[in-house]
Amino acid sequence: MTTPAHTEKPLFKKILIANRGEIALRILRACREMGIKTVAVHSTADSDSMHVRLADESVCIGSAPSKNSYLNMAALISAAEVTGAEAIHPGVGFLSENEKFAAMVEEHKMTFIGPTPHHIAIMGDKISAKNTMIALGVPVVPGSAGSVSTDEEALSAAKAIGYPILIKATSGGGGKGMKVAHNDDELLANVRLAKIEAKANFGNDEVYMERYLGAPRHIEVQIICDTHGNVVHLGERDCSIQRRHQKVWEEAPSPGLTQKDRERLGDIVTQAMQKMGYRGVGTLEFLFEKGEFFFMEMNTRIQVEHPITEMVTGVDLVREQIRVAAGHKLSFTQEDINIKGHAIECRINAEDAVTFIPSPGKVTGYHAPGGIGIRVDSHLYHGYTVPPHYDSLVSKLIVFGDTREECLTRVERALFEYAIDGISTTIPLHQRLAKEKDIQSGDYTIHWLEKKLKENEA
């Protein structure tokens, strides 16, 4: 599917990209194709990054630590004002789901390319998000009515929910502040640990509890909504291959859903977003077990794994995200979305493939795979130095095939071709995954990878 030209309203002349790495490069490429000038921001550690080299303008916003640069709201706003940017694209991570930053952008008469500050706020708090979804008729995992502060509240909620129980931080994500308890003693101890971890990572020690499902799949639905009341979902992604609650391998569509399942889920999500009056792109994440879907959380931004949805739908999500932020109507309807073929994304990190110890350093050799159905979203190049200060994701290998079997074959071939020298990466892990029988059959859950890794250690 191609996005046709529209003339309802003019697009932005210049966008500041408030991010780094592969996602900054992805946004920059979309802007260039749309004829929009770009401003790259960077820390002192990222002055040689590819998006900085390719942007029309660049501004250094601080030293290497994120708090001094990519999380420095005042510096970002100042950079946008000095360069005359009309809009700010937050990318993923950093300030992409920070309602205060979104509000600050709007207060300075610029456009935040994302949802309203209100929707970011209500969906950023997991308890608020859960209660919102209940009100919208979306099924949720049984759990505590709100945060639990005392031992008495935790024990009372546990009695109603039943063990095993998952303790989760109300803010943040990535597995931080998340613990499992199988009895009262474990519950009380893990609530305290989860609160300490949540406070350290998110500045908020609130935690809540919900039933721990035994063998679910992690299914998420991509949606996009304009400001004219139009809502479209673009199918689901399966993100069940995880390590420590971090996604490793994603697929679209899910090998574990029937067509009836995905249609039912699509209807639930679309109706909820219509009622909410949501704006922009977003992803609703669910656990799926024994034919039932349970809402977990919503990400109010573009996702790391958005390319596989683009591959099976033909929709340029970043381009459409920018158009919606400029006030345009969606360039397609639900009837126009036709899922074709199969796509897989391998997240490649600068880490040892066995110990997962980070491996920053200089890339002394780089060769990306190519051929039919292969896409690589990466900011790496020969001579680039991966800094130690940020997330270790350095590349996303995205592979498409007319069938899942063809896609898997191409994944193996692409991983065989991919060469990154000078640093350790998780390419060998993905090479092993692609050969696993359970992966090839699509028979896996969110616990599969961690169990497999433990077996390999034994």
C-alpha positions in Angstrom: 0.0 0.0 0.0 1.3 3.5 -0.9 0.4 6.7 0.9 -1.1 9.1 -1.6 -0.4 12.8 -1.5 -3.0 14.9 0.3 -3.7 18.6 0.3 -6.0 19.1 3.3 -3.4 21.0 5.2 0.3 21.8 4.7 2.8 19.4 6.3 5.6 20.6 8.6 8.6 22.3 7.0 11.0 21.2 9.7 10.9 18.5 12.4 13.2 18.0 15.4 13.9 14.4 16.1 14.3 14.0 19.9 16.0 10.7 19.9 19.1 8.8 18.7 20.2 5.6 17.0 18.2 3.5 14.5 14.8 5.1 15.4 16.2 8.6 14.8 17.5 7.5 11.4 14.1 5.8 10.6 12.3 9.0 11.3 14.8 11.1 9.4 14.3 8.9 6.3 10.5 9.3 6.4 10.9 13.1 6.7 13.3 13.3 3.8 10.9 11.3 1.6 8.1 13.7 2.6 10.2 16.8 1.8 10.5 17.8 5.5 13.8 19.2 6.8 15.2 17.6 9.9 17.0 18.7 13.0 19.1 16.0 14.8 19.9 16.4 18.4 22.8 14.5 20.0 24.8 14.1 23.1 28.6 14.5 23.1 28.8 10.7 22.8 26.7 10.7 19.6 28.3 13.4 17.5 29.4 10.9 14.9 26.0 9.1 14.8 24.5 8.4 11.3 21.4 10.5 11.9 23.5 13.4 12.9 25.5 13.1 9.7 22.4 12.9 7.5 20.2 15.5 9.1 19.8 19.0 7.6 20.9 20.5 11.0 22.2 19.2 14.2 22.4 20.5 17.8 24.4 19.1 20.7 22.1 19.1 23.7 24.4 17.9 26.5 26.9 15.4 27.8 26.6 11.6 27.4 24.3 10.8 30.4 20.7 10.7 29.2 19.6 13.0 32.0 21.9 15.7 30.6 20.9 15.3 27.0 18.0 13.1 25.7 16.0 13.6 28.9 16.8 17.3 29.1 13.4 18.9 28.2 14.7 22.4 28.3 17.6 21.7 26.0 15.3 20.0 23.5 12.8 22.8 23.5 15.6 25.3 23.1 17.1 23.4 20.2 13.7 23.3 18.4 13.2 27.0 18.9 16.7 28.0 17.8 16.4 25.9 14.6 12.8 26.9 13.9 11.4 23.4 14.1 7.6 23.4 14.0 7.2 19.9 15.5 9.1 17.4 17.6 9.1 13.6 17.0 10.0 11.8 20.3 10.8 8.4 18.7 10.8 5.6 21.3 12.0 5.6 24.9 13.5 8.7 26.5 10.6 11.3 26.5 8.3 9.6 24.0 5.7 8.8 26.7 6.3 11.7 29.0 3.1 13.8 29.3 5.0 16.8 30.8 7.3 17.0 27.7 4.3 16.7 25.4 2.6 19.5 27.2 5.7 21.6 27.2 6.0 21.2 23.4 2.5 22.4 22.9 2.9 25.3 25.3 5.8 26.5 23.1 3.4 26.5 20.1 5.0 23.4 18.5 3.4 20.1 17.6 4.2 17.0 19.6 4.1 14.1 17.1 2.2 11.7 19.4 -1.0 11.5 21.5 -2.4 14.2 23.7 -0.7 14.8 27.1 -3.9 13.5 28.7 -3.9 10.2 26.9 -0.1 9.7 27.6 -0.8 10.3 31.3 -3.7 8.0 31.7 -2.1 5.2 29.7 1.3 5.7 31.2 0.1 4.7 34.7 -0.7 1.0 34.5 -3.5 1.2 37.1 -5.1 4.1 35.3 -4.7 2.3 32.0 -6.3 -0.8 33.3 -9.2 1.0 34.8 -9.7 3.0 31.6 -9.8 -0.3 29.6 -12.3 -1.8 31.9 -14.5 1.2 31.4 -14.1 0.8 27.6 -15.1 -2.9 27.7 -11.6 -4.4 27.2 -10.9 -7.6 29.1 -8.1 -7.3 31.7 -6.1 -9.7 33.9 -7.8 -10.1 37.3 -5.8 -8.0 39.8 -5.8 -5.5 42.6 -8.1 -2.5 42.3 -5.2 -0.1 42.6 -1.7 0.1 44.1 -0.9 -1.8 47.2 1.0 0.0 50.0 0.9 -2.2 53.1 1.3 -5.8 53.8 -2.3 -6.0 54.8 -3.4 -4.7 51.4 -1.1 -7.1 49.6 -2.4 -10.1 51.5 -6.0 -9.1 51.1 -5.6 -8.6 47.3 -3.7 -11.9 47.0 -6.6 -13.8 48.7 -9.0 -12.4 46.1 -6.7 -12.9 43.1 -5.1 -16.3 43.9 -1.5 -17.4 43.5 0.7 -17.2 41.5 0.7 -13.4 41.5 2.7 -10.9 39.4 3.8 -7.7 41.2 4.3 -4.8 38.8 5.4 -1.2 39.0 2.6 1.2 38.1 5.1 3.3 36.0 7.7 2.4 33.5 8.3 -1.0 31.8 11.0 -3.3 30.5 10.6 -5.7 33.4 11.8 -3.3 36.1 9.8 -3.5 39.3 8.3 -6.8 38.3 8.3 -9.9 40.6 6.4 -13.2 40.9 5.1 -14.6 44.2 3.8 -18.1 44.8 2.8 -17.7 48.5 2.3 -15.1 51.3 6.0 -15.0 52.3 7.2 -14.5 48.8 4.5 -11.9 48.2 5.6 -9.7 51.1 9.3 -10.0 50.3 8.8 -9.3 46.6 6.4 -6.4 47.1 9.2 -4.7 49.0 11.8 -5.5 46.4 9.5 -4.4 43.5 8.9 -1.1 45.3 12.6 -0.4 45.8 13.3 -1.3 42.1 10.4 0.8 40.9 11.6 3.8 42.9 15.1 3.5 41.7 14.1 3.2 38.0 11.0 5.4 37.7 11.0 7.7 40.7 7.7 6.1 41.8 7.5 3.2 44.1 3.8 2.3 43.6 3.1 -1.3 42.6 0.0 -3.3 41.9 -0.8 -7.0 41.6 -2.4 -9.2 39.0 -2.9 -12.9 38.3 0.3 -14.6 36.9 -0.7 -16.5 33.8 1.1 -19.8 33.3 1.8 -20.0 29.6 0.4 -17.1 27.7 1.5 -15.5 24.4 2.3 -11.8 24.2 0.1 -10.3 21.5 0.0 -6.6 20.6 -2.2 -4.7 18.2 -1.0 -1.7 16.2 -3.5 1.1 15.9 -3.5 4.6 14.3 -6.2 7.3 14.8 -6.6 10.7 13.2 -8.2 13.8 14.6 -11.3 13.3 12.4 -12.7 10.3 14.3 -11.1 7.6 12.1 -9.5 4.6 13.8 -7.7 1.7 12.0 -5.9 -1.3 13.4 -3.1 -2.9 11.4 -3.2 -6.4 12.7 -1.3 -8.0 15.5 2.3 -8.8 16.4 3.5 -11.7 18.5 6.2 -10.6 20.9 6.4 -13.8 23.0 10.1 -14.5 22.6 11.4 -12.5 25.5 14.3 -12.5 28.0 13.7 -10.7 31.3 10.5 -9.2 29.9 12.5 -7.6 27.0 11.4 -8.5 23.5 14.0 -10.4 21.4 12.1 -11.7 18.4 8.8 -10.5 17.0 6.4 -11.8 14.3 3.5 -10.5 12.3 1.0 -12.1 12.1 1.1 -14.3 15.2 1.5 -18.0 14.5 -0.7 -18.7 17.5 -3.9 -17.0 16.6 -6.7 -18.0 14.4 -8.4 -15.6 11.9 -11.4 -15.5 14.3 -9.1 -14.6 17.2 -7.5 -11.7 15.4 -10.7 -10.3 14.1 -12.2 -10.4 17.6 -9.2 -8.7 19.0 -9.1 -6.1 16.3 -12.8 -5.2 16.9 -12.2 -4.9 20.7 -9.3 -2.5 20.2 -10.8 -0.4 17.5 -14.0 0.2 19.4 -12.0 1.1 22.6 -9.8 3.6 20.7 -12.9 5.1 19.0 -14.5 5.7 22.4 -11.3 7.1 23.9 -10.8 9.6 21.0 -7.2 8.7 20.8 -4.8 10.5 18.4 -1.8 9.1 16.6 -0.1 5.7 16.7 -0.4 3.4 19.6 0.0 -0.3 20.6 -2.2 -2.2 22.9 -0.5 -5.2 24.5 -2.3 -8.4 25.6 -1.6 -11.7 27.1 -3.4 -14.5 25.2 -4.1 -17.9 26.9 -6.6 -20.6 26.2 -8.5 -18.5 23.7 -8.8 -15.4 26.0 -7.2 -12.0 25.7 -6.2 -9.9 28.7 -5.1 -6.3 28.4 -1.7 -5.5 29.9 -0.7 -2.0 28.9 -0.7 0.5 26.1 2.4 2.1 24.5 1.5 5.6 23.3 4.2 5.9 20.7 5.7 4.2 17.7 7.1 0.7 18.7 10.6 -0.7 18.1 8.9 -3.6 16.3 6.7 -1.4 14.0 8.6 -2.4 10.8 7.1 -5.9 10.7 3.6 -4.4 10.6 4.8 -2.1 7.8 6.1 -5.2 5.9 2.8 -7.1 6.0 0.5 -4.1 5.4 2.5 -1.8 3.1 1.8 1.2 5.4 4.6 3.6 6.3 3.6 4.1 9.9 6.1 6.9 10.6 4.9 8.8 7.6 1.3 8.3 8.5 2.1 9.3 12.1 3.5 12.6 10.9 0.5 13.3 8.6 -1.9 12.7 11.5 0.0 15.1 13.7 -0.3 17.7 10.9 -4.1 17.3 11.1 -4.6 15.1 8.0 -7.1 12.3 7.7 -5.8 8.8 7.5 -5.0 7.9 3.9 -6.7 4.5 4.3 -9.7 2.8 5.9 -10.0 -0.5 7.8 -11.2 -2.1 4.6 -8.0 -1.1 2.8 -5.8 -3.0 5.3 -5.0 -6.4 3.9 -2.4 -8.5 5.8 -0.1 -10.2 3.3 2.7 -12.6 3.9 4.7 -12.9 7.1 7.4 -10.8 8.7 9.9 -11.4 11.5 12.1 -8.9 13.4 15.3 -10.0 15.2 16.5 -7.4 17.7 20.3 -7.4 17.6 22.0 -6.0 20.6 25.6 -5.1 21.4 25.8 -7.9 23.9 27.5 -11.2 24.4 25.1 -13.8 22.9 25.5 -16.2 25.9 26.2 -14.0 29.0 24.3 -10.9 27.6 27.0 -8.6 29.0 26.9 -5.3 27.1 29.7 -4.9 24.5 30.2 -1.3 23.5 33.1 -0.4 21.4 34.3 0.4 17.9 32.8 -1.4 14.9 35.8 -2.6 12.9 33.8 -4.3 10.1 30.2 -4.0 9.0 28.3 -5.9 6.3 24.5 -5.9 6.3 22.5 -8.7 4.6 20.5 -8.0 1.5 18.3 -9.7 -1.1 14.6 -10.1 -1.5 12.5 -9.5 1.6 15.4 -8.2 3.7 15.4 -4.8 5.5 17.9 -3.6 8.1 17.2 -0.7 10.4 20.5 0.2 11.9 22.7 3.2 12.6 25.9 1.2 12.5 28.7 1.7 10.0 32.3 0.7 9.7 34.3 2.8 12.2 31.3 3.8 14.4 31.8 3.5 18.1 28.9 2.1 20.1 28.7 4.2 23.3 28.2 2.5 26.7 25.6 5.0 27.9 22.4 3.9 26.2 20.3 0.9 25.3 22.3 -1.9 23.6 20.0 -2.2 20.6 22.1 -1.6 17.5 20.2 -3.1 14.7 16.8 -4.6 13.7 16.8 -7.3 11.1 13.4 -7.3 9.4 12.5 -10.2 7.1 9.5 -10.7 4.9 8.2 -13.8 3.1 5.0 -14.8 1.3 4.7 -17.5 3.9 6.0 -18.0 7.4 8.2 -20.9 6.1 9.7 -18.7 3.4 10.3 -15.9 6.0 12.1 -18.3 8.4 14.3 -19.5 5.5 15.2 -15.9 4.7 15.9 -15.1 8.4 18.5 -17.9 8.5 20.1 -16.7 5.3 20.2 -13.1 6.4 21.7 -13.9 9.8 24.3 -16.0 8.0 25.3 -12.9 5.9 25.2 -10.3 8.7 28.7 -9.4 9.9 29.4 -7.0 12.7 33.0 -7.0 13.8 34.8 -5.4 16.7 32.0 -5.9 19.2 29.9 -8.8 20.4 26.3 -9.0 19.3 23.3 -11.3 19.7 23.4 -12.4 16.1 24.5 -16.0 17.2 21.5 -16.2 19.6 19.2 -15.4 16.7 20.9 -18.0 14.5 20.2 -20.6 17.2 16.6 -19.4 17.6 15.9 -19.7 13.8 16.8 -23.4 14.0 14.7 -24.3 17.0 11.9 -26.7 16.3 9.5 -24.7 18.6 10.3 -21.5 16.8 9.8 -23.2 13.4 6.5 -24.6 14.4 5.4 -21.4 16.2 4.7 -23.3 19.4 6.1 -21.0 22.1 5.0 -18.7 25.0 6.5 -15.8 26.9 8.4 -18.2 29.1 9.9 -20.3 26.3 13.2 -18.4 25.8 14.1 -18.1 29.5 13.5 -21.8 30.0 15.6 -22.6 26.9 18.4 -20.5 28.2 18.3 -22.2 31.6 18.4 -25.6 29.9 21.5 -24.5 28.0 23.2 -23.4 31.2 22.6 -26.7 32.9 
